[in-house]
Amino acid sequence: MVDAAAARHADVGATVQEMFARRNALVLALLQTAKEAGELRSDAEPEVVFDQLAGALYYRLLVTGQPIDTAYVHRLVTSALTGAAPSTRGAGETMTHAQLPTRVAETETPSASPRRRRRLLAVLSGLLAVLAGYTLWTNIRPVTLTASTEIDATPDQVWRVLTDFATYPRWNPFMTSAQVTSSGGVLAKGARMRIHLHDAGGDMTFTPEVLTARPGRELRWLGKAGPGWIADGEHRFRIEQLGPHRVRLTQSERFTGVAVPFIEGQLKSNTLPQFSAMNKALAQRATG
């Protein structure tokens, strides 16, 4: 669901990029100053050096899951700056394998300012910590949309309507079509779906993975926009029996990712009303 919202609003990506651009500006300025002072090679590109730092950070954060502590950030920054430092070797000279261990010593230059390098290291370390902290914060502070309705029907009746995807175009104002696209077309954990959505922001198609499919009780899937740190949406339908012929249907979605704070208002104003509209339409169909 959130991947649909993010894709429909091009300003989301632009806003995220602008936010990080402002944070990066100080680091890039320091790298440029260090380059002009001879502390980095004349052909060193501040943007590339920063990309190396941020890329390594996000690789740990999103792929390996290894910890990002102060010691790691210090080693990362030191390694990147050492690689971009000027060499005392002559132009066109190359190093043999045996000479490689002396590389760090050769990159130190008398003109380098220890104070500036310490400041650069501190600022870079601080910025990378902020980037990691922001990403983690957006993933532990989810935005949740919830809408419930009570229906005079049995859990099985509600489940049949909910999972009769072929009839969605006839009655569903929110999910105007849905189908299981995995081999065999069976609605089960791990299955892939293709769903068309409609809300005040427009129409969108997304392909979530089913996480839970318990007949008469719960249907849950996960949709993603790019890597998990951008935007994830876990959509859930829960059916609770209240009496012999009465249930509560709760439709909810839990959003996490760096783009979510920028689309929270749009999700609540455009998407949440469609949760209620779908619940109402499903109730009418189940009792009709």
C-alpha positions as CSV (number, residue, x, y, z in Angstrom):
1,M,0.0,0.0,0.0
2,V,2.7,2.5,0.9
3,D,4.6,1.8,-2.2
4,A,1.5,2.9,-4.1
5,A,1.2,6.1,-2.1
6,A,4.9,6.9,-2.5
7,A,4.9,6.3,-6.2
8,R,1.8,8.4,-6.8
9,H,3.4,11.4,-5.1
10,A,6.6,12.5,-6.9
11,D,7.2,15.2,-4.3
12,V,8.0,12.5,-1.7
13,G,11.2,11.5,-3.4
14,A,12.1,15.1,-3.9
15,T,11.5,16.0,-0.3
16,V,13.6,13.1,1.0
17,Q,16.4,14.1,-1.4
18,E,16.2,17.7,-0.3
19,M,16.4,16.8,3.4
20,F,19.5,14.6,2.9
21,A,21.1,17.2,0.6
22,R,20.9,19.8,3.4
23,R,22.5,17.3,5.8
24,N,25.2,16.5,3.3
25,A,26.1,20.1,2.5
26,L,28.3,20.6,5.5
27,V,30.3,17.4,4.9
28,L,30.8,18.2,1.2
29,A,32.0,21.7,2.2
30,L,34.5,20.3,4.6
31,L,35.7,17.8,2.1
32,Q,36.1,20.6,-0.5
33,T,38.0,22.8,2.0
34,A,40.3,19.8,2.8
35,K,40.9,19.3,-0.9
36,E,41.8,22.9,-1.4
37,A,44.2,22.8,1.5
38,G,46.0,19.8,0.0
39,E,44.7,17.3,2.5
40,L,42.9,15.3,-0.2
41,R,44.2,14.5,-3.7
42,S,43.7,17.1,-6.3
43,D,41.6,14.7,-8.3
44,A,39.5,13.6,-5.3
45,E,35.7,14.3,-5.7
46,P,34.0,15.2,-2.4
47,E,30.7,13.7,-3.7
48,V,32.4,10.4,-4.4
49,V,34.1,10.3,-1.1
50,F,30.8,10.9,0.7
51,D,29.0,8.3,-1.4
52,Q,31.6,5.8,-0.3
53,L,30.9,6.6,3.3
54,A,27.1,6.6,3.0
55,G,27.1,3.5,0.9
56,A,29.0,1.5,3.4
57,L,26.8,2.7,6.2
58,Y,23.6,1.7,4.4
59,Y,25.0,-1.6,3.3
60,R,25.4,-2.5,7.0
61,L,22.1,-1.0,7.9
62,L,20.0,-2.7,5.2
63,V,21.9,-5.7,3.9
64,T,24.2,-7.3,6.5
65,G,22.5,-6.0,9.7
66,Q,25.9,-5.7,11.3
67,P,26.1,-3.1,14.1
68,I,27.0,0.6,13.4
69,D,28.8,1.8,16.4
70,T,31.1,4.8,17.0
71,A,34.2,2.6,16.5
72,Y,33.0,1.4,13.1
73,V,32.1,4.9,11.9
74,H,35.5,6.1,13.0
75,R,37.2,3.3,11.0
76,L,35.0,3.9,8.0
77,V,35.7,7.6,7.9
78,T,39.5,7.1,8.5
79,S,39.7,4.5,5.7
80,A,37.8,6.7,3.2
81,L,39.9,9.8,4.0
82,T,43.2,7.8,3.8
83,G,42.2,6.5,0.4
84,A,41.6,10.1,-0.8
85,A,44.7,11.6,0.8
86,P,47.5,12.8,-1.4
87,S,50.4,10.5,-2.1
88,T,54.1,11.4,-1.9
89,R,54.8,9.1,-4.9
90,G,55.6,10.7,-8.2
91,A,53.1,11.0,-11.0
92,G,52.6,7.7,-12.9
93,E,54.3,5.6,-10.3
94,T,52.7,2.4,-9.2
95,M,53.0,0.3,-6.1
96,T,53.9,-3.3,-6.0
97,H,52.1,-5.8,-3.8
98,A,55.0,-5.7,-1.3
99,Q,54.7,-1.9,-1.1
100,L,51.0,-1.9,-0.2
101,P,51.5,-2.0,3.6
102,T,53.3,1.3,3.5
103,R,50.4,3.0,1.7
104,V,48.9,4.7,4.9
105,A,52.3,6.1,5.8
106,E,52.9,7.5,2.3
107,T,49.5,9.3,2.3
108,E,50.4,11.4,5.3
109,T,51.6,14.9,4.2
110,P,53.4,17.6,6.1
111,S,50.9,20.2,4.8
112,A,47.9,18.4,6.3
113,S,46.2,20.1,9.2
114,P,45.6,17.6,12.0
115,R,43.0,20.0,13.5
116,R,41.0,20.1,10.2
117,R,41.2,16.4,9.8
118,R,39.9,15.9,13.3
119,R,37.1,18.3,12.7
120,L,36.3,16.6,9.4
121,L,36.3,13.2,11.0
122,A,34.1,14.4,13.8
123,V,31.5,16.0,11.5
124,L,31.5,13.1,9.1
125,S,31.1,10.6,12.0
126,G,28.3,12.7,13.4
127,L,26.5,13.0,10.1
128,L,26.7,9.3,9.4
129,A,25.3,8.6,12.8
130,V,22.4,11.0,12.2
131,L,21.7,9.3,8.9
132,A,21.7,5.9,10.5
133,G,19.6,7.2,13.4
134,Y,17.0,8.8,11.2
135,T,16.6,5.6,9.2
136,L,16.3,3.4,12.3
137,W,13.8,6.0,13.9
138,T,11.5,5.8,10.9
139,N,11.4,2.0,11.1
140,I,10.7,1.9,14.8
141,R,8.1,4.7,14.7
142,P,5.5,3.3,12.3
143,V,2.4,5.2,11.0
144,T,-0.7,3.0,11.4
145,L,-4.1,3.4,9.8
146,T,-7.0,1.5,11.2
147,A,-10.7,1.3,10.4
148,S,-13.2,-1.2,11.9
149,T,-16.9,-2.1,11.4
150,E,-19.3,-4.6,12.9
151,I,-21.1,-7.0,10.5
152,D,-24.2,-9.2,11.1
153,A,-22.5,-12.3,9.5
154,T,-20.4,-15.2,10.4
155,P,-16.6,-15.2,10.0
156,D,-16.8,-17.6,7.1
157,Q,-19.3,-15.3,5.3
158,V,-17.0,-12.3,5.7
159,W,-13.9,-14.3,4.6
160,R,-15.6,-15.5,1.4
161,V,-16.4,-12.0,0.4
162,L,-13.0,-10.7,1.3
163,T,-11.1,-13.4,-0.7
164,D,-13.5,-13.6,-3.7
165,F,-11.1,-11.4,-5.7
166,A,-12.9,-11.9,-9.0
167,T,-15.8,-9.9,-7.7
168,Y,-13.8,-6.9,-6.5
169,P,-14.5,-4.8,-9.6
170,R,-18.2,-5.0,-8.9
171,W,-18.3,-3.8,-5.3
172,N,-14.9,-2.7,-3.9
173,P,-14.3,1.1,-4.0
174,F,-10.7,0.8,-2.7
175,M,-9.1,-2.3,-4.1
176,T,-10.8,-2.2,-7.5
177,S,-9.2,-5.5,-8.6
178,A,-7.0,-8.2,-7.0
179,Q,-5.6,-11.6,-7.9
180,V,-3.1,-14.2,-6.7
181,T,-0.3,-14.3,-9.3
182,S,1.7,-17.1,-7.9
183,S,1.7,-20.5,-9.5
184,G,-1.5,-22.3,-8.8
185,G,-3.3,-19.2,-7.7
186,V,-3.6,-20.3,-4.1
187,L,-4.0,-17.7,-1.4
188,A,-1.4,-18.8,1.1
189,K,1.7,-17.6,3.0
190,G,4.4,-16.6,0.5
191,A,2.0,-16.1,-2.4
192,R,2.3,-13.0,-4.6
193,M,-0.6,-10.8,-5.5
194,R,-1.4,-8.0,-7.9
195,I,-3.7,-5.4,-6.5
196,H,-5.1,-2.2,-8.1
197,L,-5.9,0.6,-5.6
198,H,-8.0,3.7,-5.9
199,D,-8.1,6.7,-3.5
200,A,-8.2,10.5,-3.6
201,G,-4.6,10.5,-4.8
202,G,-5.3,8.4,-7.9
203,D,-4.9,4.8,-9.0
204,M,-2.0,2.5,-8.5
205,T,-1.0,-1.2,-8.9
206,F,1.3,-3.0,-6.5
207,T,2.5,-6.6,-5.9
208,P,2.6,-7.5,-2.2
209,E,3.6,-10.8,-0.7
210,V,1.1,-12.7,1.5
211,L,2.3,-13.1,5.1
212,T,-0.8,-14.7,6.6
213,A,-3.9,-16.3,5.2
214,R,-6.0,-17.9,8.0
215,P,-9.6,-18.5,6.8
216,G,-12.2,-16.8,8.8
217,R,-9.6,-15.0,10.9
218,E,-6.8,-13.0,9.2
219,L,-5.4,-11.9,5.9
220,R,-2.1,-10.0,5.9
221,W,0.4,-9.0,3.2
222,L,3.5,-6.8,2.8
223,G,4.2,-4.3,0.1
224,K,7.5,-2.5,-0.5
225,A,8.7,0.6,-2.3
226,G,12.3,-0.1,-3.3
227,P,14.6,-1.3,-0.5
228,G,13.0,-1.8,2.9
229,W,14.3,1.5,4.3
230,I,12.3,3.6,1.8
231,A,8.7,2.5,2.6
232,D,7.0,-0.7,3.6
233,G,3.3,-1.2,4.2
234,E,2.0,-4.2,6.1
235,H,-1.8,-4.5,5.3
236,R,-4.0,-6.6,7.5
237,F,-7.6,-7.7,7.7
238,R,-8.7,-9.2,11.0
239,I,-12.0,-10.9,11.6
240,E,-13.2,-11.3,15.2
241,Q,-16.4,-13.1,16.2
242,L,-18.5,-11.1,18.6
243,G,-21.5,-13.4,18.8
244,P,-23.3,-16.2,17.0
245,H,-23.9,-14.1,13.9
246,R,-21.9,-11.0,14.4
247,V,-18.2,-10.1,13.7
248,R,-15.9,-7.2,13.8
249,L,-13.8,-6.6,10.7
250,T,-10.7,-4.5,11.2
251,Q,-8.6,-3.3,8.3
252,S,-5.3,-1.8,9.1
253,E,-1.9,-1.0,7.7
254,R,1.5,-0.3,9.4
255,F,3.9,1.9,7.4
256,T,7.6,2.2,8.0
257,G,10.5,3.7,6.1
258,V,12.3,7.0,5.5
259,A,9.6,8.3,3.1
260,V,6.7,7.7,5.5
261,P,7.0,10.9,7.6
262,F,6.5,12.9,4.3
263,I,3.4,11.1,3.2
264,E,1.7,10.6,6.6
265,G,-0.8,13.4,6.0
266,Q,-1.7,12.1,2.5
267,L,-2.1,8.5,3.9
268,K,-4.5,9.8,6.5
269,S,-6.5,12.1,4.3
270,N,-6.6,10.1,1.0
271,T,-6.2,6.4,2.0
272,L,-7.8,6.0,5.4
273,P,-11.3,7.0,4.2
274,Q,-11.0,4.2,1.6
275,F,-10.4,1.7,4.3
276,S,-13.8,2.7,5.8
277,A,-15.5,2.7,2.4
278,M,-14.2,-0.8,1.6
279,N,-15.3,-2.1,5.0
280,K,-18.8,-0.7,4.5
281,A,-19.1,-2.1,1.0
282,L,-17.9,-5.5,2.2
283,A,-20.4,-5.5,5.1
284,Q,-23.3,-4.7,2.7
285,R,-22.2,-7.6,0.3
286,A,-21.8,-10.1,3.2
287,T,-25.3,-9.3,4.5
288,G,-27.1,-8.7,1.2
